[in-house]
Amino acid sequence: MSAALKYPVPLPMTVRDFVSWDPGDHQRYELVDGLPRAMAPTALTHGVLQNELGRLIGNHLGEHRPGCLVVANPGVMPRVLSSQNVRIPDLGVTCTPIASGEALMREPVLLVEILSPSNYSETWSNVWTYCSIPSLREVLVLHSTRVRAEVLRRGADGQWSAEPGQITQGELILDSIGFRIDLAAVYAGTDVTD
């Protein structure tokens, strides 16, 4: 890659320009249809949920799927307008080896978004974009203000469920990685309740 680009850059940006771009403001960005979009800093509860779920999934993968990895904040490219889009989910799981220096996750099978009231629209916009990634099997949306998860699954026929499955108690099941856990365990360490 060439030396880091300084802002301003020609818009719309390409993925290649974006992954080498250094705006110099210590902000996190994702690329949405060729335009950098700043990502708001996360609340502490958001961070706790991201770390706890990442730890639980990582432990599960280490024991049951050693060829797979969970990654925090991976860059992923949707299939639609892929040359101008890089989205940043909270967690991603891939079973494809990661090469040193790679900027984007290849072939994710599971992506996780943690939903906060301030990022509702952006989160769901990203979720629908993720559904264009051919390797993706599931998307989990975990709420940060109440104990609730929503899971979108791709069926055996390749089609996505029309509506996400809603879980407020009992087991959270992620078929894509063979993961099962009581949903309340994900919220351990937070003050989030029903």
KEZALUM-127229 format. One record per residue (C-alpha): residue in three letters; residue number from 1; chain; x, y, z. Coordinates in steps of 0.2 Angstrom, whole numbers, plus 5000, padded with zeros to 4 digits. Layout:
<kezas>
 kolpa torse vexfi east north   up
   ala   NUM     A    X     Y    Z
...
</kezas>
This chain:
<kezas>
 kolpa torse vexfi east north   up
   met     1     A 5000  5000 5000
   ser     2     A 5005  5018 4997
   ala     3     A 5009  5030 5011
   ala     4     A 4994  5036 5021
   leu     5     A 4982  5048 5012
   lys     6     A 4978  5064 5021
   tyr     7     A 4961  5071 5022
   pro     8     A 4953  5078 5010
   val     9     A 4954  5064 4998
   pro    10     A 4944  5062 4982
   leu    11     A 4927  5056 4985
   pro    12     A 4919  5044 4983
   met    13     A 4934  5034 4991
   thr    14     A 4938  5016 4986
   val    15     A 4941  5002 4998
   arg    16     A 4960  5003 4994
   asp    17     A 4960  5022 4998
   phe    18     A 4950  5019 5014
   val    19     A 4961  5005 5021
   ser    20     A 4977  5016 5019
   trp    21     A 4969  5033 5024
   asp    22     A 4974  5041 5040
   pro    23     A 4963  5056 5044
   gly    24     A 4974  5060 5059
   asp    25     A 4960  5063 5071
   his    26     A 4960  5047 5081
   gln    27     A 4942  5043 5076
   arg    28     A 4936  5026 5070
   tyr    29     A 4927  5026 5053
   glu    30     A 4918  5014 5041
   leu    31     A 4916  5017 5022
   val    32     A 4898  5018 5017
   asp    33     A 4895  5020 4998
   gly    34     A 4912  5029 4996
   leu    35     A 4910  5041 5010
   pro    36     A 4919  5039 5027
   arg    37     A 4907  5038 5041
   ala    38     A 4913  5042 5059
   met    39     A 4909  5029 5072
   ala    40     A 4903  5036 5089
   pro    41     A 4913  5030 5104
   thr    42     A 4905  5016 5113
   ala    43     A 4897  5016 5130
   leu    44     A 4905  5006 5143
   thr    45     A 4891  4993 5143
   his    46     A 4893  4991 5125
   gly    47     A 4911  4987 5128
   val    48     A 4908  4975 5142
   leu    49     A 4895  4965 5131
   gln    50     A 4907  4965 5116
   asn    51     A 4922  4958 5127
   glu    52     A 4911  4946 5136
   leu    53     A 4903  4939 5120
   gly    54     A 4920  4939 5112
   arg    55     A 4928  4929 5126
   leu    56     A 4913  4916 5127
   ile    57     A 4914  4914 5108
   gly    58     A 4933  4913 5108
   asn    59     A 4933  4899 5121
   his    60     A 4920  4889 5112
   leu    61     A 4929  4891 5096
   gly    62     A 4946  4885 5104
   glu    63     A 4937  4870 5111
   his    64     A 4926  4865 5097
   arg    65     A 4931  4874 5081
   pro    66     A 4950  4877 5082
   gly    67     A 4951  4883 5064
   cys    68     A 4940  4898 5067
   leu    69     A 4943  4914 5075
   val    70     A 4933  4928 5083
   val    71     A 4939  4946 5079
   ala    72     A 4934  4962 5087
   asn    73     A 4929  4976 5075
   pro    74     A 4934  4968 5059
   gly    75     A 4932  4977 5043
   val    76     A 4921  4967 5031
   met    77     A 4916  4971 5013
   pro    78     A 4899  4968 5007
   arg    79     A 4896  4960 4990
   val    80     A 4885  4975 4985
   leu    81     A 4896  4990 4980
   ser    82     A 4911  4981 4987
   ser    83     A 4923  4993 4980
   gln    84     A 4916  5007 4990
   asn    85     A 4910  4999 5006
   val    86     A 4919  4993 5022
   arg    87     A 4908  4990 5037
   ile    88     A 4914  4988 5055
   pro    89     A 4904  4975 5065
   asp    90     A 4908  4973 5084
   leu    91     A 4913  4955 5082
   gly    92     A 4916  4943 5067
   val    93     A 4920  4925 5066
   thr    94     A 4929  4918 5051
   cys    95     A 4936  4900 5048
   thr    96     A 4947  4906 5034
   pro    97     A 4965  4909 5040
   ile    98     A 4970  4927 5042
   ala    99     A 4986  4933 5034
   ser   100     A 4998  4945 5043
   gly   101     A 4994  4963 5038
   glu   102     A 4977  4959 5031
   ala   103     A 4965  4974 5034
   leu   104     A 4949  4966 5030
   met   105     A 4941  4949 5036
   arg   106     A 4938  4937 5022
   glu   107     A 4923  4925 5022
   pro   108     A 4915  4929 5039
   val   109     A 4902  4916 5044
   leu   110     A 4895  4926 5059
   leu   111     A 4894  4945 5062
   val   112     A 4889  4953 5078
   glu   113     A 4882  4970 5081
   ile   114     A 4878  4978 5098
   leu   115     A 4864  4989 5097
   ser   116     A 4863  5006 5106
   pro   117     A 4849  5019 5105
   ser   118     A 4861  5031 5097
   asn   119     A 4866  5019 5083
   tyr   120     A 4850  5011 5079
   ser   121     A 4848  5016 5061
   glu   122     A 4867  5014 5056
   thr   123     A 4867  4996 5065
   trp   124     A 4852  4990 5055
   ser   125     A 4858  4998 5039
   asn   126     A 4874  4988 5041
   val   127     A 4865  4972 5045
   trp   128     A 4855  4972 5029
   thr   129     A 4872  4976 5020
   tyr   130     A 4880  4961 5028
   cys   131     A 4867  4949 5021
   ser   132     A 4875  4952 5004
   ile   133     A 4891  4943 5010
   pro   134     A 4891  4925 5002
   ser   135     A 4900  4916 5016
   leu   136     A 4889  4924 5030
   arg   137     A 4877  4912 5039
   glu   138     A 4871  4922 5054
   val   139     A 4870  4940 5060
   leu   140     A 4867  4943 5079
   val   141     A 4861  4960 5085
   leu   142     A 4863  4961 5104
   his   143     A 4854  4975 5113
   ser   144     A 4864  4985 5125
   thr   145     A 4850  4993 5135
   arg   146     A 4839  4977 5139
   val   147     A 4842  4958 5139
   arg   148     A 4837  4955 5121
   ala   149     A 4845  4947 5105
   glu   150     A 4840  4946 5087
   val   151     A 4847  4933 5075
   leu   152     A 4845  4933 5056
   arg   153     A 4849  4916 5048
   arg   154     A 4853  4911 5030
   gly   155     A 4843  4895 5027
   ala   156     A 4849  4879 5018
   asp   157     A 4842  4887 5002
   gly   158     A 4853  4902 5003
   gln   159     A 4839  4914 5008
   trp   160     A 4839  4925 5023
   ser   161     A 4824  4924 5036
   ala   162     A 4812  4939 5033
   glu   163     A 4813  4944 5051
   pro   164     A 4825  4941 5064
   gly   165     A 4822  4928 5078
   gln   166     A 4819  4937 5095
   ile   167     A 4827  4930 5111
   thr   168     A 4824  4938 5128
   gln   169     A 4827  4923 5139
   gly   170     A 4833  4906 5138
   glu   171     A 4847  4900 5126
   leu   172     A 4855  4910 5113
   ile   173     A 4860  4898 5099
   leu   174     A 4872  4902 5085
   asp   175     A 4870  4888 5072
   ser   176     A 4884  4895 5061
   ile   177     A 4897  4890 5074
   gly   178     A 4888  4877 5085
   phe   179     A 4887  4889 5100
   arg   180     A 4874  4888 5114
   ile   181     A 4873  4899 5130
   asp   182     A 4860  4906 5142
   leu   183     A 4857  4923 5135
   ala   184     A 4858  4930 5153
   ala   185     A 4877  4924 5154
   val   186     A 4881  4936 5140
   tyr   187     A 4875  4951 5151
   ala   188     A 4885  4945 5166
   gly   189     A 4895  4960 5173
   thr   190     A 4882  4973 5167
   asp   191     A 4867  4981 5175
   val   192     A 4856  4978 5160
   thr   193     A 4840  4969 5164
   asp   194     A 4824  4965 5155
</kezas>
